[in-house]
Amino acid sequence: MQADAKIRTESATESGPRGPSCSLRHFACEQNLLSRPDGSASFLQGDTSVLAGVYGPAEVKVSKEIFNKATLEVILRPKIGLPGVAEKSRERLIRNTCEAVVLGTLHPRTSITVVLQVVSDAGSLLACCLNAACMALVDAGVPMRALFCGVTCALNADGTLVLDPTAKQEKEARAVLTLALDSVERKLLMSTTKGLYSDAELQQCLAAAQAASQHVFRFYRESLQRRYSKS
């Protein structure tokens, strides 16, 4: 299958009291890269890159069959070596996010598998995995009630908020939060946090992530419009 290369780059900056660090790195996305999966996408955020492939809805093993909905599995492969505890934790978070939006009841007794390969990790890896998974699910034509995206926030020692942090910024941060939001009402689908933060800082991060998600979803739309306008 000939690869349909669609690359789009965008930088988005949020203005407000949170300071100049509240900006997103550039995005790039390429769909339909792989011939074997039913859908695939490569997603780039800054220097963080993830390749995603979606298989299904397909036949499911009897031991994993669910009679009233599809069985959704997520496999995350690190850049080097075998998956460890960190990968298994991210798999669970991504699976929970996908299950919140995928209309699995339309395909009972089937399997939908999302395979994610880390190409490079320069920070905000889980958010990039979520974005790659969403675009691959769209490419595969899997029915969803909404799109979803991931946004990572880092809180520095002085309380400064950094959106879409690099690996260096994550290491220096007092707290790192990754949030998944849907495209309809910007509702929180999943959250995972590390470090210490106050309730007010949590609300601040959620508000910043909801604002940043508008740029991500706009990037989704523009990428899909540019791709399908050619066909």
Solvent accessible surface area in square Angstrom, and as a share of the most:
residue,aa,sasa,rsa
1,M,161,0.72
2,Q,164,0.73
3,A,50,0.39
4,D,45,0.23
5,A,60,0.46
6,K,32,0.14
7,I,108,0.55
8,R,72,0.26
9,T,79,0.46
10,E,22,0.10
11,S,88,0.56
12,A,5,0.04
13,T,98,0.57
14,E,27,0.12
15,S,106,0.68
16,G,47,0.45
17,P,135,0.85
18,R,45,0.16
19,G,26,0.25
20,P,129,0.81
21,S,41,0.26
22,C,1,0.01
23,S,38,0.25
24,L,12,0.06
25,R,41,0.15
26,H,64,0.29
27,F,2,0.01
28,A,12,0.09
29,C,3,0.02
30,E,35,0.16
31,Q,5,0.02
32,N,29,0.15
33,L,51,0.25
34,L,68,0.34
35,S,64,0.41
36,R,218,0.79
37,P,13,0.08
38,D,89,0.46
39,G,3,0.03
40,S,1,0.01
41,A,0,0.00
42,S,26,0.17
43,F,0,0.00
44,L,53,0.26
45,Q,5,0.02
46,G,7,0.06
47,D,105,0.54
48,T,0,0.00
49,S,13,0.09
50,V,0,0.00
51,L,45,0.22
52,A,0,0.00
53,G,5,0.05
54,V,0,0.00
55,Y,90,0.34
56,G,6,0.05
57,P,52,0.33
58,A,52,0.40
59,E,168,0.75
60,V,16,0.09
61,K,142,0.60
62,V,134,0.77
63,S,104,0.67
64,K,88,0.37
65,E,71,0.32
66,I,61,0.31
67,F,143,0.60
68,N,77,0.39
69,K,84,0.35
70,A,8,0.06
71,T,16,0.09
72,L,12,0.06
73,E,54,0.24
74,V,10,0.06
75,I,67,0.34
76,L,1,0.00
77,R,121,0.44
78,P,21,0.13
79,K,128,0.54
80,I,147,0.75
81,G,59,0.56
82,L,163,0.81
83,P,54,0.34
84,G,33,0.32
85,V,132,0.76
86,A,53,0.41
87,E,27,0.12
88,K,114,0.49
89,S,43,0.28
90,R,65,0.24
91,E,17,0.08
92,R,116,0.42
93,L,17,0.08
94,I,0,0.00
95,R,77,0.28
96,N,61,0.31
97,T,0,0.00
98,C,0,0.00
99,E,80,0.36
100,A,40,0.31
101,V,1,0.01
102,V,13,0.08
103,L,67,0.33
104,G,11,0.11
105,T,94,0.55
106,L,109,0.54
107,H,61,0.27
108,P,57,0.36
109,R,131,0.48
110,T,29,0.17
111,S,13,0.08
112,I,1,0.01
113,T,23,0.13
114,V,0,0.00
115,V,21,0.12
116,L,0,0.00
117,Q,57,0.25
118,V,8,0.05
119,V,70,0.40
120,S,32,0.21
121,D,79,0.41
122,A,26,0.20
123,G,1,0.01
124,S,2,0.01
125,L,17,0.08
126,L,14,0.07
127,A,1,0.00
128,C,0,0.00
129,C,0,0.00
130,L,0,0.00
131,N,0,0.00
132,A,0,0.00
133,A,0,0.00
134,C,0,0.00
135,M,0,0.00
136,A,0,0.00
137,L,0,0.00
138,V,33,0.19
139,D,23,0.12
140,A,22,0.17
141,G,61,0.58
142,V,8,0.05
143,P,35,0.22
144,M,35,0.16
145,R,117,0.43
146,A,9,0.07
147,L,41,0.20
148,F,0,0.00
149,C,0,0.00
150,G,3,0.03
151,V,5,0.03
152,T,2,0.01
153,C,0,0.00
154,A,0,0.00
155,L,0,0.00
156,N,40,0.21
157,A,91,0.71
158,D,118,0.61
159,G,26,0.25
160,T,41,0.24
161,L,1,0.00
162,V,7,0.04
163,L,3,0.01
164,D,6,0.03
165,P,0,0.00
166,T,50,0.29
167,A,50,0.39
168,K,140,0.59
169,Q,66,0.29
170,E,50,0.22
171,K,181,0.77
172,E,110,0.49
173,A,18,0.14
174,R,81,0.30
175,A,1,0.01
176,V,26,0.15
177,L,0,0.00
178,T,10,0.06
179,L,2,0.01
180,A,0,0.00
181,L,0,0.00
182,D,2,0.01
183,S,31,0.20
184,V,96,0.55
185,E,106,0.48
186,R,60,0.22
187,K,119,0.50
188,L,84,0.42
189,L,36,0.18
190,M,15,0.07
191,S,55,0.35
192,T,44,0.25
193,T,58,0.34
194,K,158,0.67
195,G,44,0.42
196,L,144,0.72
197,Y,71,0.27
198,S,55,0.36
199,D,118,0.61
200,A,79,0.61
201,E,31,0.14
202,L,57,0.29
203,Q,110,0.49
204,Q,62,0.27
205,C,0,0.00
206,L,38,0.19
207,A,53,0.41
208,A,0,0.00
209,A,0,0.00
210,Q,61,0.27
211,A,28,0.22
212,A,0,0.00
213,S,0,0.00
214,Q,99,0.44
215,H,33,0.15
216,V,3,0.02
217,F,4,0.02
218,R,100,0.36
219,F,0,0.00
220,Y,0,0.00
221,R,125,0.45
222,E,45,0.20
223,S,7,0.04
224,L,30,0.15
225,Q,119,0.53
226,R,111,0.41
227,R,27,0.10
228,Y,111,0.42
229,S,90,0.58
230,K,153,0.65
231,S,123,0.80
